[in-house]
Amino acid sequence: MSDEHEKLKKISISVEEEVLEALEELAKEYSKETGQKWSRGAVIRVALSEFFSRRGKIL
């Protein structure tokens, strides 16, 4: 993740149990790979950035 810190807005989402488990697993993997703590929210933000990027919207 970027060293720049942007102001984050808190939201609530509903996901299936399998998605929650996958987010937790990816957060652990990213934490291990990078040596920095990753949260489920951080994984979601990366996934959303990728989604928007593929749609031609750079955030």
mmCIF file of the N, C-alpha and C atoms, coordinates in Angstrom:
data_MODEL
# 
_entry.id   MODEL 
# 
loop_
_atom_site.group_PDB 
_atom_site.id 
_atom_site.type_symbol 
_atom_site.label_atom_id 
_atom_site.label_alt_id 
_atom_site.label_comp_id 
_atom_site.label_asym_id 
_atom_site.label_entity_id 
_atom_site.label_seq_id 
_atom_site.pdbx_PDB_ins_code 
_atom_site.Cartn_x 
_atom_site.Cartn_y 
_atom_site.Cartn_z 
_atom_site.occupancy 
_atom_site.B_iso_or_equiv 
_atom_site.pdbx_formal_charge 
_atom_site.auth_seq_id 
_atom_site.auth_comp_id 
_atom_site.auth_asym_id 
_atom_site.auth_atom_id 
_atom_site.pdbx_PDB_model_num 
ATOM 1   N N  . MET A 1 1  ? 0.838   -1.181  0.000   1.00 0.00 ? 1  MET A N  1 
ATOM 2   C CA . MET A 1 1  ? 0.000   0.000   0.000   1.00 0.00 ? 1  MET A CA 1 
ATOM 3   C C  . MET A 1 1  ? 0.878   1.238   0.000   1.00 0.00 ? 1  MET A C  1 
ATOM 4   N N  . SER A 1 2  ? 0.314   2.331   -0.395  1.00 0.00 ? 2  SER A N  1 
ATOM 5   C CA . SER A 1 2  ? 1.034   3.585   -0.492  1.00 0.00 ? 2  SER A CA 1 
ATOM 6   C C  . SER A 1 2  ? 1.404   4.117   0.881   1.00 0.00 ? 2  SER A C  1 
ATOM 7   N N  . ASP A 1 3  ? 2.513   4.858   0.937   1.00 0.00 ? 3  ASP A N  1 
ATOM 8   C CA . ASP A 1 3  ? 2.903   5.489   2.187   1.00 0.00 ? 3  ASP A CA 1 
ATOM 9   C C  . ASP A 1 3  ? 2.049   6.715   2.482   1.00 0.00 ? 3  ASP A C  1 
ATOM 10  N N  . GLU A 1 4  ? 1.368   7.230   1.449   1.00 0.00 ? 4  GLU A N  1 
ATOM 11  C CA . GLU A 1 4  ? 0.495   8.377   1.655   1.00 0.00 ? 4  GLU A CA 1 
ATOM 12  C C  . GLU A 1 4  ? -0.747  7.923   2.409   1.00 0.00 ? 4  GLU A C  1 
ATOM 13  N N  . HIS A 1 5  ? -1.192  8.770   3.335   1.00 0.00 ? 5  HIS A N  1 
ATOM 14  C CA . HIS A 1 5  ? -2.382  8.437   4.103   1.00 0.00 ? 5  HIS A CA 1 
ATOM 15  C C  . HIS A 1 5  ? -3.516  9.357   3.677   1.00 0.00 ? 5  HIS A C  1 
ATOM 16  N N  . GLU A 1 6  ? -4.559  8.771   3.141   1.00 0.00 ? 6  GLU A N  1 
ATOM 17  C CA . GLU A 1 6  ? -5.733  9.529   2.753   1.00 0.00 ? 6  GLU A CA 1 
ATOM 18  C C  . GLU A 1 6  ? -6.783  9.383   3.828   1.00 0.00 ? 6  GLU A C  1 
ATOM 19  N N  . LYS A 1 7  ? -7.654  10.372  3.927   1.00 0.00 ? 7  LYS A N  1 
ATOM 20  C CA . LYS A 1 7  ? -8.730  10.295  4.902   1.00 0.00 ? 7  LYS A CA 1 
ATOM 21  C C  . LYS A 1 7  ? -9.721  9.230   4.459   1.00 0.00 ? 7  LYS A C  1 
ATOM 22  N N  . LEU A 1 8  ? -10.003 8.309   5.337   1.00 0.00 ? 8  LEU A N  1 
ATOM 23  C CA . LEU A 1 8  ? -10.918 7.214   5.027   1.00 0.00 ? 8  LEU A CA 1 
ATOM 24  C C  . LEU A 1 8  ? -12.275 7.480   5.648   1.00 0.00 ? 8  LEU A C  1 
ATOM 25  N N  . LYS A 1 9  ? -13.315 7.065   4.962   1.00 0.00 ? 9  LYS A N  1 
ATOM 26  C CA . LYS A 1 9  ? -14.688 7.151   5.464   1.00 0.00 ? 9  LYS A CA 1 
ATOM 27  C C  . LYS A 1 9  ? -15.124 5.756   5.855   1.00 0.00 ? 9  LYS A C  1 
ATOM 28  N N  . LYS A 1 10 ? -15.746 5.616   6.991   1.00 0.00 ? 10 LYS A N  1 
ATOM 29  C CA . LYS A 1 10 ? -16.212 4.314   7.458   1.00 0.00 ? 10 LYS A CA 1 
ATOM 30  C C  . LYS A 1 10 ? -17.568 4.009   6.838   1.00 0.00 ? 10 LYS A C  1 
ATOM 31  N N  . ILE A 1 11 ? -17.697 2.792   6.295   1.00 0.00 ? 11 ILE A N  1 
ATOM 32  C CA . ILE A 1 11 ? -18.962 2.324   5.728   1.00 0.00 ? 11 ILE A CA 1 
ATOM 33  C C  . ILE A 1 11 ? -19.214 0.910   6.236   1.00 0.00 ? 11 ILE A C  1 
ATOM 34  N N  . SER A 1 12 ? -20.406 0.438   6.037   1.00 0.00 ? 12 SER A N  1 
ATOM 35  C CA . SER A 1 12 ? -20.743 -0.945  6.368   1.00 0.00 ? 12 SER A CA 1 
ATOM 36  C C  . SER A 1 12 ? -21.153 -1.660  5.094   1.00 0.00 ? 12 SER A C  1 
ATOM 37  N N  . ILE A 1 13 ? -20.709 -2.906  4.957   1.00 0.00 ? 13 ILE A N  1 
ATOM 38  C CA . ILE A 1 13 ? -21.109 -3.727  3.820   1.00 0.00 ? 13 ILE A CA 1 
ATOM 39  C C  . ILE A 1 13 ? -21.509 -5.104  4.341   1.00 0.00 ? 13 ILE A C  1 
ATOM 40  N N  . SER A 1 14 ? -22.297 -5.783  3.558   1.00 0.00 ? 14 SER A N  1 
ATOM 41  C CA . SER A 1 14 ? -22.682 -7.148  3.888   1.00 0.00 ? 14 SER A CA 1 
ATOM 42  C C  . SER A 1 14 ? -22.060 -8.076  2.853   1.00 0.00 ? 14 SER A C  1 
ATOM 43  N N  . VAL A 1 15 ? -21.383 -9.104  3.335   1.00 0.00 ? 15 VAL A N  1 
ATOM 44  C CA . VAL A 1 15 ? -20.761 -10.091 2.444   1.00 0.00 ? 15 VAL A CA 1 
ATOM 45  C C  . VAL A 1 15 ? -21.056 -11.495 2.966   1.00 0.00 ? 15 VAL A C  1 
ATOM 46  N N  . GLU A 1 16 ? -20.923 -12.448 2.076   1.00 0.00 ? 16 GLU A N  1 
ATOM 47  C CA . GLU A 1 16 ? -21.095 -13.838 2.463   1.00 0.00 ? 16 GLU A CA 1 
ATOM 48  C C  . GLU A 1 16 ? -19.946 -14.259 3.376   1.00 0.00 ? 16 GLU A C  1 
ATOM 49  N N  . GLU A 1 17 ? -20.194 -15.279 4.182   1.00 0.00 ? 17 GLU A N  1 
ATOM 50  C CA . GLU A 1 17 ? -19.179 -15.789 5.114   1.00 0.00 ? 17 GLU A CA 1 
ATOM 51  C C  . GLU A 1 17 ? -17.896 -16.178 4.379   1.00 0.00 ? 17 GLU A C  1 
ATOM 52  N N  . GLU A 1 18 ? -18.044 -16.780 3.192   1.00 0.00 ? 18 GLU A N  1 
ATOM 53  C CA . GLU A 1 18 ? -16.874 -17.198 2.418   1.00 0.00 ? 18 GLU A CA 1 
ATOM 54  C C  . GLU A 1 18 ? -16.013 -16.004 2.007   1.00 0.00 ? 18 GLU A C  1 
ATOM 55  N N  . VAL A 1 19 ? -16.662 -14.886 1.688   1.00 0.00 ? 19 VAL A N  1 
ATOM 56  C CA . VAL A 1 19 ? -15.929 -13.676 1.301   1.00 0.00 ? 19 VAL A CA 1 
ATOM 57  C C  . VAL A 1 19 ? -15.166 -13.139 2.504   1.00 0.00 ? 19 VAL A C  1 
ATOM 58  N N  . LEU A 1 20 ? -15.797 -13.116 3.650   1.00 0.00 ? 20 LEU A N  1 
ATOM 59  C CA . LEU A 1 20 ? -15.141 -12.643 4.868   1.00 0.00 ? 20 LEU A CA 1 
ATOM 60  C C  . LEU A 1 20 ? -13.914 -13.497 5.180   1.00 0.00 ? 20 LEU A C  1 
ATOM 61  N N  . GLU A 1 21 ? -14.062 -14.808 5.064   1.00 0.00 ? 21 GLU A N  1 
ATOM 62  C CA . GLU A 1 21 ? -12.938 -15.709 5.310   1.00 0.00 ? 21 GLU A CA 1 
ATOM 63  C C  . GLU A 1 21 ? -11.812 -15.470 4.311   1.00 0.00 ? 21 GLU A C  1 
ATOM 64  N N  . ALA A 1 22 ? -12.167 -15.249 3.045   1.00 0.00 ? 22 ALA A N  1 
ATOM 65  C CA . ALA A 1 22 ? -11.162 -14.989 2.018   1.00 0.00 ? 22 ALA A CA 1 
ATOM 66  C C  . ALA A 1 22 ? -10.435 -13.671 2.282   1.00 0.00 ? 22 ALA A C  1 
ATOM 67  N N  . LEU A 1 23 ? -11.160 -12.657 2.729   1.00 0.00 ? 23 LEU A N  1 
ATOM 68  C CA . LEU A 1 23 ? -10.539 -11.372 3.058   1.00 0.00 ? 23 LEU A CA 1 
ATOM 69  C C  . LEU A 1 23 ? -9.551  -11.520 4.206   1.00 0.00 ? 23 LEU A C  1 
ATOM 70  N N  . GLU A 1 24 ? -9.938  -12.272 5.225   1.00 0.00 ? 24 GLU A N  1 
ATOM 71  C CA . GLU A 1 24 ? -9.049  -12.495 6.365   1.00 0.00 ? 24 GLU A CA 1 
ATOM 72  C C  . GLU A 1 24 ? -7.791  -13.252 5.930   1.00 0.00 ? 24 GLU A C  1 
ATOM 73  N N  . GLU A 1 25 ? -7.973  -14.246 5.069   1.00 0.00 ? 25 GLU A N  1 
ATOM 74  C CA . GLU A 1 25 ? -6.852  -15.028 4.573   1.00 0.00 ? 25 GLU A CA 1 
ATOM 75  C C  . GLU A 1 25 ? -5.892  -14.163 3.755   1.00 0.00 ? 25 GLU A C  1 
ATOM 76  N N  . LEU A 1 26 ? -6.446  -13.342 2.866   1.00 0.00 ? 26 LEU A N  1 
ATOM 77  C CA . LEU A 1 26 ? -5.592  -12.462 2.061   1.00 0.00 ? 26 LEU A CA 1 
ATOM 78  C C  . LEU A 1 26 ? -4.868  -11.432 2.919   1.00 0.00 ? 26 LEU A C  1 
ATOM 79  N N  . ALA A 1 27 ? -5.546  -10.904 3.922   1.00 0.00 ? 27 ALA A N  1 
ATOM 80  C CA . ALA A 1 27 ? -4.907  -9.937  4.815   1.00 0.00 ? 27 ALA A CA 1 
ATOM 81  C C  . ALA A 1 27 ? -3.710  -10.582 5.512   1.00 0.00 ? 27 ALA A C  1 
ATOM 82  N N  . LYS A 1 28 ? -3.853  -11.826 5.945   1.00 0.00 ? 28 LYS A N  1 
ATOM 83  C CA . LYS A 1 28 ? -2.734  -12.539 6.576   1.00 0.00 ? 28 LYS A CA 1 
ATOM 84  C C  . LYS A 1 28 ? -1.605  -12.768 5.586   1.00 0.00 ? 28 LYS A C  1 
ATOM 85  N N  . GLU A 1 29 ? -1.951  -13.163 4.351   1.00 0.00 ? 29 GLU A N  1 
ATOM 86  C CA . GLU A 1 29 ? -0.940  -13.386 3.322   1.00 0.00 ? 29 GLU A CA 1 
ATOM 87  C C  . GLU A 1 29 ? -0.182  -12.106 3.011   1.00 0.00 ? 29 GLU A C  1 
ATOM 88  N N  . TYR A 1 30 ? -0.906  -11.006 2.805   1.00 0.00 ? 30 TYR A N  1 
ATOM 89  C CA . TYR A 1 30 ? -0.261  -9.723  2.507   1.00 0.00 ? 30 TYR A CA 1 
ATOM 90  C C  . TYR A 1 30 ? 0.616   -9.283  3.673   1.00 0.00 ? 30 TYR A C  1 
ATOM 91  N N  . SER A 1 31 ? 0.145   -9.503  4.894   1.00 0.00 ? 31 SER A N  1 
ATOM 92  C CA . SER A 1 31 ? 0.933   -9.139  6.069   1.00 0.00 ? 31 SER A CA 1 
ATOM 93  C C  . SER A 1 31 ? 2.245   -9.906  6.088   1.00 0.00 ? 31 SER A C  1 
ATOM 94  N N  . LYS A 1 32 ? 2.178   -11.191 5.790   1.00 0.00 ? 32 LYS A N  1 
ATOM 95  C CA . LYS A 1 32 ? 3.371   -12.037 5.778   1.00 0.00 ? 32 LYS A CA 1 
ATOM 96  C C  . LYS A 1 32 ? 4.325   -11.600 4.666   1.00 0.00 ? 32 LYS A C  1 
ATOM 97  N N  . GLU A 1 33 ? 3.773   -11.317 3.474   1.00 0.00 ? 33 GLU A N  1 
ATOM 98  C CA . GLU A 1 33 ? 4.588   -10.937 2.319   1.00 0.00 ? 33 GLU A CA 1 
ATOM 99  C C  . GLU A 1 33 ? 5.252   -9.578  2.487   1.00 0.00 ? 33 GLU A C  1 
ATOM 100 N N  . THR A 1 34 ? 4.530   -8.628  3.070   1.00 0.00 ? 34 THR A N  1 
ATOM 101 C CA . THR A 1 34 ? 5.032   -7.257  3.141   1.00 0.00 ? 34 THR A CA 1 
ATOM 102 C C  . THR A 1 34 ? 5.703   -6.907  4.462   1.00 0.00 ? 34 THR A C  1 
ATOM 103 N N  . GLY A 1 35 ? 5.439   -7.703  5.497   1.00 0.00 ? 35 GLY A N  1 
ATOM 104 C CA . GLY A 1 35 ? 5.976   -7.370  6.819   1.00 0.00 ? 35 GLY A CA 1 
ATOM 105 C C  . GLY A 1 35 ? 5.215   -6.242  7.490   1.00 0.00 ? 35 GLY A C  1 
ATOM 106 N N  . GLN A 1 36 ? 4.098   -5.830  6.881   1.00 0.00 ? 36 GLN A N  1 
ATOM 107 C CA . GLN A 1 36 ? 3.240   -4.795  7.461   1.00 0.00 ? 36 GLN A CA 1 
ATOM 108 C C  . GLN A 1 36 ? 1.869   -5.399  7.713   1.00 0.00 ? 36 GLN A C  1 
ATOM 109 N N  . LYS A 1 37 ? 1.198   -4.908  8.757   1.00 0.00 ? 37 LYS A N  1 
ATOM 110 C CA . LYS A 1 37 ? -0.125  -5.438  9.083   1.00 0.00 ? 37 LYS A CA 1 
ATOM 111 C C  . LYS A 1 37 ? -1.152  -4.964  8.058   1.00 0.00 ? 37 LYS A C  1 
ATOM 112 N N  . TRP A 1 38 ? -1.887  -5.917  7.499   1.00 0.00 ? 38 TRP A N  1 
ATOM 113 C CA . TRP A 1 38 ? -2.967  -5.626  6.558   1.00 0.00 ? 38 TRP A CA 1 
ATOM 114 C C  . TRP A 1 38 ? -4.284  -6.010  7.199   1.00 0.00 ? 38 TRP A C  1 
ATOM 115 N N  . SER A 1 39 ? -5.289  -5.189  6.988   1.00 0.00 ? 39 SER A N  1 
ATOM 116 C CA . SER A 1 39 ? -6.631  -5.465  7.498   1.00 0.00 ? 39 SER A CA 1 
ATOM 117 C C  . SER A 1 39 ? -7.523  -5.916  6.348   1.00 0.00 ? 39 SER A C  1 
ATOM 118 N N  . ARG A 1 40 ? -8.690  -6.419  6.703   1.00 0.00 ? 40 ARG A N  1 
ATOM 119 C CA . ARG A 1 40 ? -9.672  -6.771  5.661   1.00 0.00 ? 40 ARG A CA 1 
ATOM 120 C C  . ARG A 1 40 ? -10.031 -5.536  4.864   1.00 0.00 ? 40 ARG A C  1 
ATOM 121 N N  . GLY A 1 41 ? -10.179 -4.403  5.534   1.00 0.00 ? 41 GLY A N  1 
ATOM 122 C CA . GLY A 1 41 ? -10.518 -3.153  4.852   1.00 0.00 ? 41 GLY A CA 1 
ATOM 123 C C  . GLY A 1 41 ? -9.466  -2.746  3.839   1.00 0.00 ? 41 GLY A C  1 
ATOM 124 N N  . ALA A 1 42 ? -8.196  -2.955  4.189   1.00 0.00 ? 42 ALA A N  1 
ATOM 125 C CA . ALA A 1 42 ? -7.116  -2.617  3.260   1.00 0.00 ? 42 ALA A CA 1 
ATOM 126 C C  . ALA A 1 42 ? -7.187  -3.505  2.022   1.00 0.00 ? 42 ALA A C  1 
ATOM 127 N N  . VAL A 1 43 ? -7.504  -4.789  2.224   1.00 0.00 ? 43 VAL A N  1 
ATOM 128 C CA . VAL A 1 43 ? -7.638  -5.710  1.092   1.00 0.00 ? 43 VAL A CA 1 
ATOM 129 C C  . VAL A 1 43 ? -8.799  -5.272  0.202   1.00 0.00 ? 43 VAL A C  1 
ATOM 130 N N  . ILE A 1 44 ? -9.900  -4.876  0.803   1.00 0.00 ? 44 ILE A N  1 
ATOM 131 C CA . ILE A 1 44 ? -11.052 -4.392  0.033   1.00 0.00 ? 44 ILE A CA 1 
ATOM 132 C C  . ILE A 1 44 ? -10.678 -3.147  -0.761  1.00 0.00 ? 44 ILE A C  1 
ATOM 133 N N  . ARG A 1 45 ? -9.931  -2.224  -0.153  1.00 0.00 ? 45 ARG A N  1 
ATOM 134 C CA . ARG A 1 45 ? -9.536  -1.001  -0.860  1.00 0.00 ? 45 ARG A CA 1 
ATOM 135 C C  . ARG A 1 45 ? -8.652  -1.325  -2.059  1.00 0.00 ? 45 ARG A C  1 
ATOM 136 N N  . VAL A 1 46 ? -7.738  -2.284  -1.913  1.00 0.00 ? 46 VAL A N  1 
ATOM 137 C CA . VAL A 1 46 ? -6.892  -2.694  -3.044  1.00 0.00 ? 46 VAL A CA 1 
ATOM 138 C C  . VAL A 1 46 ? -7.752  -3.309  -4.146  1.00 0.00 ? 46 VAL A C  1 
ATOM 139 N N  . ALA A 1 47 ? -8.688  -4.169  -3.752  1.00 0.00 ? 47 ALA A N  1 
ATOM 140 C CA . ALA A 1 47 ? -9.564  -4.810  -4.744  1.00 0.00 ? 47 ALA A CA 1 
ATOM 141 C C  . ALA A 1 47 ? -10.407 -3.774  -5.476  1.00 0.00 ? 47 ALA A C  1 
ATOM 142 N N  . LEU A 1 48 ? -10.921 -2.797  -4.758  1.00 0.00 ? 48 LEU A N  1 
ATOM 143 C CA . LEU A 1 48 ? -11.721 -1.747  -5.399  1.00 0.00 ? 48 LEU A CA 1 
ATOM 144 C C  . LEU A 1 48 ? -10.869 -0.893  -6.328  1.00 0.00 ? 48 LEU A C  1 
ATOM 145 N N  . SER A 1 49 ? -9.643  -0.597  -5.922  1.00 0.00 ? 49 SER A N  1 
ATOM 146 C CA . SER A 1 49 ? -8.747  0.178   -6.792  1.00 0.00 ? 49 SER A CA 1 
ATOM 147 C C  . SER A 1 49 ? -8.495  -0.565  -8.093  1.00 0.00 ? 49 SER A C  1 
ATOM 148 N N  . GLU A 1 50 ? -8.274  -1.883  -7.995  1.00 0.00 ? 50 GLU A N  1 
ATOM 149 C CA . GLU A 1 50 ? -8.067  -2.709  -9.187  1.00 0.00 ? 50 GLU A CA 1 
ATOM 150 C C  . GLU A 1 50 ? -9.309  -2.702  -10.071 1.00 0.00 ? 50 GLU A C  1 
ATOM 151 N N  . PHE A 1 51 ? -10.479 -2.838  -9.460  1.00 0.00 ? 51 PHE A N  1 
ATOM 152 C CA . PHE A 1 51 ? -11.743 -2.838  -10.199 1.00 0.00 ? 51 PHE A CA 1 
ATOM 153 C C  . PHE A 1 51 ? -11.920 -1.520  -10.957 1.00 0.00 ? 51 PHE A C  1 
ATOM 154 N N  . PHE A 1 52 ? -11.732 -0.404  -10.261 1.00 0.00 ? 52 PHE A N  1 
ATOM 155 C CA . PHE A 1 52 ? -11.905 0.894   -10.908 1.00 0.00 ? 52 PHE A CA 1 
ATOM 156 C C  . PHE A 1 52 ? -10.847 1.120   -11.989 1.00 0.00 ? 52 PHE A C  1 
ATOM 157 N N  . SER A 1 53 ? -9.637  0.683   -11.734 1.00 0.00 ? 53 SER A N  1 
ATOM 158 C CA . SER A 1 53 ? -8.560  0.830   -12.707 1.00 0.00 ? 53 SER A CA 1 
ATOM 159 C C  . SER A 1 53 ? -8.904  0.093   -14.001 1.00 0.00 ? 53 SER A C  1 
ATOM 160 N N  . ARG A 1 54 ? -9.425  -1.114  -13.864 1.00 0.00 ? 54 ARG A N  1 
ATOM 161 C CA . ARG A 1 54 ? -9.796  -1.894  -15.058 1.00 0.00 ? 54 ARG A CA 1 
ATOM 162 C C  . ARG A 1 54 ? -10.937 -1.227  -15.819 1.00 0.00 ? 54 ARG A C  1 
ATOM 163 N N  . ARG A 1 55 ? -11.745 -0.458  -15.130 1.00 0.00 ? 55 ARG A N  1 
ATOM 164 C CA . ARG A 1 55 ? -12.856 0.240   -15.771 1.00 0.00 ? 55 ARG A CA 1 
ATOM 165 C C  . ARG A 1 55 ? -12.418 1.615   -16.311 1.00 0.00 ? 55 ARG A C  1 
ATOM 166 N N  . GLY A 1 56 ? -11.121 1.925   -16.184 1.00 0.00 ? 56 GLY A N  1 
ATOM 167 C CA . GLY A 1 56 ? -10.600 3.176   -16.712 1.00 0.00 ? 56 GLY A CA 1 
ATOM 168 C C  . GLY A 1 56 ? -10.736 4.352   -15.764 1.00 0.00 ? 56 GLY A C  1 
ATOM 169 N N  . LYS A 1 57 ? -11.099 4.095   -14.542 1.00 0.00 ? 57 LYS A N  1 
ATOM 170 C CA . LYS A 1 57 ? -11.259 5.157   -13.551 1.00 0.00 ? 57 LYS A CA 1 
ATOM 171 C C  . LYS A 1 57 ? -10.092 5.072   -12.571 1.00 0.00 ? 57 LYS A C  1 
ATOM 172 N N  . ILE A 1 58 ? -9.189  6.014   -12.637 1.00 0.00 ? 58 ILE A N  1 
ATOM 173 C CA . ILE A 1 58 ? -8.045  6.045   -11.748 1.00 0.00 ? 58 ILE A CA 1 
ATOM 174 C C  . ILE A 1 58 ? -8.379  6.923   -10.538 1.00 0.00 ? 58 ILE A C  1 
ATOM 175 N N  . LEU A 1 59 ? -8.277  6.326   -9.375  1.00 0.00 ? 59 LEU A N  1 
ATOM 176 C CA . LEU A 1 59 ? -8.595  7.071   -8.139  1.00 0.00 ? 59 LEU A CA 1 
ATOM 177 C C  . LEU A 1 59 ? -7.336  7.442   -7.397  1.00 0.00 ? 59 LEU A C  1 
# 
